[in-house]
Amino acid sequence: MNNQTPRALALSLLLRCEHDNLYSNLILDTAIRRNTLGDADRGLLTALVYGVLEKKLTLDYLIAALSDRPVDGLDAEVRILLRMGLYQLRFMDRIPAHAALNETVSLAPKRSRGYVNALLRRYTREGEQIALPDREREPLAYLSVAYSFPMALCERFVGIFGFARAERELCAIDRTPPLTIRVNTYRTSMDELSARLTSAGAAVSPALHAPFALRLEGGNPTALPGFDTGDFFVQDEASQVCVEAVDAREGMRVLDICACPGSKSFGMAIHMKNTGSLAAFDLHENKLSLIEKGALRLGLTNITVAARDGRDFDPALEGVADRVLCDVPCSGFGVLAKKPEIRYKDLSDIARLPDIQLDILESACRYVKSGGVLVYSTCTLLPEENEGNVARFLARHPEFSLVDFAVGDLTSEGGMLTLTPDEHGTDGFFVAKLIKE
């Protein structure tokens, strides 16, 4: 794979995503590590892989409008090359059309080069005249093509938010999300780190809601001063708001039930000033090293890790915890901007999730001591995984009650808070805070 051009690398990675159903972020990180790429080439590779995956439905709509061949009938390599070429022509303003066209055509197999060339050149002549589905007559088809989300998911969002708000939500998800870091205030201060990053040339600004968050414009955070020394870690602002709601304090005993990759555990441990104890559990034992390595880099020694299924109750932990966080596995429909593959999930595949989430909550609630706090959170916008599960839980557990909380400029309503990309500029996220009487 070494010394390939960014476009050739993008083609190979997109083919692997299509054939092997792999996560783009993982294979992209591996490709960047294995290839010597300058900043510009790394940026082009990243933009092509994520962009083509995100805009797949829009791009296929354009291919269908420009070709007499069915998109599904095309050879996979040709189909992905057409998507790559059209993505550059339609969505990447800084790439000259001739470069996008010629470089893409050069990657095509000889037998298909003429077809790829003809279709891309036709787009340069006629692309702006291709009409989207009518917004009034075919609202779901319009949303699907305009924002590249499956019809079923568009229908689901319209059912939750109404058409106008659903479109705002999809539009916000469709934008490149900001990169947010959490300052390790156990080691440094917001002002000190901000000054260091600024002096290194990074564009830094305060985040909108979370008190210890900074936003970075572009760049590789792991290459910035302070990363290797554990002065910060990457964490979306919505996730940081969740940590603030837990309100972990010095000397407490805290359990993080579904902890990987660990950012919430780190934030809580920092609030505890590296005192007390924080047990980070996760079903996937192979991921626990992420938490161990992260804690070591951040200088946090009050975190221990263990592999366990959150649904399996451990009698040894009954009633011991001051704080329990259940950030449960979910559909992920709040982080669509960062994980493009999620948008193509079959909704039927997630039908069992609310029951699994409730099972985890049922087990974890037994670890909370009298007067202790249980926080339930997800990174989805589907109400059956959020408010619906809280209602089901409370119907079974009168010893728990919702309690309001505030984080920065945000205030919960009845102990529950939903953050959305359109309104808050963060991941979509749900947090409920409950206290045990």
Secondary structure, 3 states (H helix, E strand, C coil): CCCCCHHHHHHHHHHHHHHHCCCHHHHHHHHHHHCCCCHHHHHHHHHHHHHHHHCHHHHHHHHHHHCCCCHHHCCHHHHHHHHHHHHHHHHCCCCCHHHHHHHHHHCCCHHHHHHHHHHHHHHHHHHHHCCCCCCCCCHHHHHHHHHCCCHHHHHHHHHHHCHHHHHHHHHHHHCCCCEEEEECCCCCCHHHHHHHHHHCCCCEEECCCCCCEEEECCCCHHHCCCCCCCCEEECCHHHHHHHHHHCCCCCCEEEECCCCCCHHHHHHHHHCCCCCEEEEEECCHHHHHHHHHHHHHHCCCCEEEEECCCCCCCHHHCCCEEEEEEECCCCCCCCCCCCHHHHHCCHHHHCCHHHHHHHHHHHHHHHEEEEEEEEEEECCCCCCCCHHHHHHHHHHCCCEEECCCEECCEECECCEEEECHHHHCCCCEEEEEEEEC
